[in-house]
């Protein structure tokens, strides 16, 4: 995805943000930290490191890159964020999540998620040769794309009751997540607000999508990365 990568690298290099938080699925797939030997992943890691040497960079795992491991965080200097977690800043606090864990209506996905998050499954997977892991990831990606092209397919959404419980437990009223392919800002319940991040794709898979969510004293704003 060369145009998407170029936009990401330009954003990392030019943003005036005091910190950058990436809420998962930065990579289409991450089959183990030894992919840092591949040119694309190495280029991304180098750019992330250049940012992290100047300002805090915080990275959460998503459902595609859940195998980001210690060598990735070492190579980039990023801080490893648990999912969910509370972001505290002088502006206030917000609950951050990738989003997939709360899409509970998608029971088939939740079964898959439980399986691949299990340490025994991960050890067995990581023991396979890199080429085999890359082939498995490509197969899963192709199956997922075929599934999404099914006319009956709709992306699952976060269960708002569950999200509200997490917000209450964390003493937050703002939630930021991605994953659902339904970008936008929505109020619900008594004063709760969620900002759903857009995915990034400037390489011709549907309508071009590329958006940053900025939190500043002026509030929350969605911006094209060239303006961040
Ligand atoms: Mn996701």
Boltz pocket constraint, residues with backbone or C-beta under 6 A from the ligand:
constraints:
  - pocket:
      binder: B
      contacts: [[A, 24], [A, 25], [A, 62], [A, 63], [A, 64], [A, 98], [A, 100], [A, 178], [A, 179], [A, 180]]
      max_distance: 6.0
